[in-house]
Structure formats: structure tokens, C-alpha cells
């Protein structure tokens, strides 16, 4: 899953108002932020394999440190704790932690059975939505639209960066998703890993845009407490 993770970030603003969208992006994407670093370091590995699934040519052979359920629980506690140490915001810290774990749950829905439960384990799970390209596109698009709708329900732009900048970010995310779906397979795992590092750039961009939006006056969620 790709934009489904961003959908979770946008939607979680409905639950916790204080964490910036940068924190929420980082939490929801944390396993994918770690993954290219670990692959480039030789700790985890994957192959570019045409036909690995209908949706992606990537065969995820070994990535328990970034994508196993147990480690995502650990990473969730760590990232939530880091946010709490910085902000003293309990609700926000819980949302950050849950977002990290949500990455595994959403990947479990989309991936073929290649999702590890724990490092060193042999069990791999996945419901396999990637076996159907139309289904994957439909579900992720729906989640993305819902996530944006929820975010817009609880925030409002205070200037053009908060309005135009937000829609440019949303359009970039969705177009990147579509382009990655229709383009030929990448030439090598190294190219994929280097490209995946670009996800880190989205964190400060999201935080910057979010600073130019404020809580919508009509919102009754009391999330900033």
C-alpha cells in the first residue's frame, strides 16, 4: 500500500490535532522510511521480479526489521515515546504509535503472503489485494479521498500555502502513485531503494503546509487537549 498510508495520516488529524502532518506522515510511513536504508546497508533485501504480483514487480524476500508486526510495535512505541518526550501530548503520542502499527495492518491487506510476524520467524502473511490491480487502485483511492476529506473537515487554510500547497501535495502523492503503477519495472533494487529515500523529503513539506492551516472553527473534536 502507498497512498493508503498517507490517507491514515490525513485522517488521524481528526483524532489528534496537535501532531503536525509531518509527524503523522513520518509515523504512518515509518517502516517504508527505514526499509530503503536497511536495504542499501544490506540488512534487508528484495528483488525486482516481473510478475511478483499483479500490482508490483517487487518481491520482498527479507524485511523483518522494518516490516514485521513485532518490530512495528516496537517502532510504534519508540516513535510515540519520542513524540511524547517532545510535546507531552499523550493523545498525539498514542496516535503516532498506532499509525506506525497501522502500516503493517494496511500492508497485510494489500501484500501477497510476504509480511513477517517477527524477526527470525518463518510465518509470512498477507491477504493479497495486490493480486488485483483494479481492486487495489479502487480501495487505495477511496481511502485517500476519505483521508483528505477528514483532514479538511478539521483544518482550514490560513493562506495560499495552506490551500494551494495542500492540494499540490495531495495531487503529487496521487500522481506519484499512478505513475509508479503504470511505468515499467525499475532496473534494480538499488534504484528502487534510492528512489524510496525521497519519502523523507515529504515529512518537512507536510509539516510546513500544516503550519499554514488551523483547526476549523466548526470542529467539535476537542483534539488539542
N, C-alpha and C positions, 0 to 999 in steps of 0.2 A: 504494500500500500504506500502511496505517496501523498497525494493531496488530502487523503483521509486523515492523516496525522495533523496536517495544518488545520483541517476542519475542527479537530478536537481542541486545538489551541484557541481558535476563534471562539468556539462555543463555551470554553471554560471561563471566559470573561464574564459570562452570565452567573457563574458561581463565585468567583473571586475577582474583585475589581482591582485590588492593589497590585498584584504582579503585573509588570509590563508585558506587552505582547512579545517582547524579546525573551523574557524568562519563559513564557508559555511555549514559544517556538522551540526554545532550547530543550525544554523538558520533553515535549512530545516527540522531538526528533533525536533525543539523546543517543539511543542505540545506533542510529544512522550517522550521527556525528562521530562516534567512536569508531565505527566499522571501517571506514577507509584508512584511518590512521593505523589501526591494528593490521589491516591487510598489507599496507605499504611496509609495515615493520616485520611482516612475515609471521605474525602471531595467529592471524586468521587467514583463510583463503577461500576463493571461489573460482569458477571457470566461466568463460563466455562460451556457451554451448547452444547453438541453434536448436530450438525445439525443447529446451529445458522445461518450458511451459508455454502455453499459447500466448501468454501476455508478455513474458520477459525471456531473453536468452541467457539470463544469469543463473548458474547452478551454484547454490550456496552450500558448499561442502563442509565448511567448518567455521562457525562463528559463535561459539558458546559464551565468549566473554562480553560480547556486545549484545547478543540477541537471545540468550537463554532466559527462561522465565525466572529462575533463581537469581541470576545476575541483574536482571532488570528490576527485580525487587530491591536488591542491594543498591543499585544505582539510584533508584527512586528515593530510598531513604537518605542516601548521601546528598543528592541534589536538593531534596526537600529540606534537609538539615542545613545545607549551605544557604538556601534562601531564607530560612528562619533566622539563622545567625546574623544575617544582614538586615532583616526587616522586622523581626519579632512578630511577624504576621502568621498566626497559626493556621488560619483558613487557607491563606495563599500557599503556605508550605505543604499542606496536605494535598492541595490541587496539583502543585508541581510534582509531588511524589507520585500521585495517581496517574498523571499524564505520562510519566516515564513508563509505568507498567502498562498503560493503555497501548503503547507502541507494540508490545508483544501481543496483546489481545487482538488488535487490528491486523497485525501480520499473520496471526494464527488463522484468521478468517480468510485472508487472501492467498497465502502461500500454499503450495503443494506441501506434503509432509516433509519439511526440512527444518522446522523450528525446534531447537533443542530445549529440553526442560532444565538441564543443569550442565555445567562443565563436567566432562568425563562420562556423562550418561550416553546411552545409545538410543534412547527413545526420541523419535522425531515426530512432530505432529503438524497438522495444517489441514484446513477444510477444503482448500483447493479452488477458491474462487477464480484464481488465475487461469484455470483451465478454460474459462470462457471470457474472451475479450469484451463482448458486448455487456455481459453482466458486470464485469469489473469496472468498466467505464461508467455504467449507469449508477452503480452503487457509490463509487467514489465521487462522482459529480453531484449526486444527491446529498451526500454528506457534506461536501464542500459548500453547496448552496445553503444548507441548513446552518452550518457553522458561521458563515458570513452573515446570514440573517440574524442569528442570535447576537453576534458581536455588534451589529448595527442597532439592535434593539436597546442595548445598554450603553452605547457610546455615541457621541456626536462630534462632528468635526468642529474645531475652533478656528481653522484657517484652511488654506488651499492644500497645505501639506497633509493635513488630516483628512481631507476629502479626496482630492485628485491623487495624492500619494498613496492613499489606501487602495483606491481602485486600480492604480498602476501595479501595486504589489499583488493584488488578487489576480489581475489579468496575467501577470508574469508567471505566477505559480501555476495557473491553469494551462496556459500556453506551453510552459515547460513540460507539463505532464503529457499533453497531447503530442508534442514534438518527440519526446522520448518514446512514446508508444508507436509512432509511425516511422521513425528513422531506422536505418539498417543497424545491425548489431555493432557495438563498439569493437575496435580491433584487438583490445587486450584488457586483462584485469587491471593493469597499471593505469591505463587511460580512464577506466571507469572509476578507480579509486581517486585519482587526481581530480576528476570532474566532481565527484561526490563531496570533496572538501569545500566546494563552493557553498554548500549548505551553511557553513559557518558565517558567511557574509550576510545571510538573511537575518541573523539574530540582531545585530545593531541596527539594521534597516527597519525591522519590525518595531524595535524599541523606540527609534526616532519618530516613526509615524505615529505610534501610540501616544507619544508625548504631546502630539498635536490634536489629540482627541480627548474629550472629557466625558464623564458619566452623564448619560442622558437624564434630563430633569425628571422625566416621567417614570424613570426606573424605580421600582419599589423593592429591589432585591436586597438592599442594605448590605452589600457585599464588602464594603470598605472597612467594616468593623473588625 
